[in-house]
Amino acid sequence: MDPVNAIRNTIVRYGQRIDDRDLEGFLALYAPDAVHHANGQDNLGHEGITAWITGAFPRIGHIRHLVLGSSIEVHANGTTASATSD
């Protein structure tokens, strides 16, 4: 799979895993030492990400993620990329 489609699939899975309250699937999207940045807060590693998402689940309620218009740029080095979505 090309990198742009792999990134697009990851973005979709992010919303699906949150909506399904699939903690293990959500964590599988991240390396064990990942930094997840949300709402001005850095959540460090699987432990920090777990604390953030389990705290967020009650606030999310019954909303569903709908991802539109992802803009994905694979950088010239081929090992990093940037993406934004609505």
Phi, psi and omega in degrees: 000139180288157186299324182295315178292325177297318178293316179301317178296322178295319178299315180296315181298325178307306180295318180298317182293323175294311183299326180274359184055040181266085184299313182297318178295323178295313180296329180295344177284349186239144170293153181304333181254022182294158171244119178256120182255122179211134176054041178075013183236136173266126178252115191264124175065179181300327180295312180293321179293320177299314180299318181295310187288324178291330173287331181280330184310311181297327180285333183291325181066224185255020179290158176237142178282136173232110185262124180232149169058050176289132174250118186237130178232116173275124184288159186304332180288346177076359182246353177227161179208164175231146178214145170227149180218153172255000000 
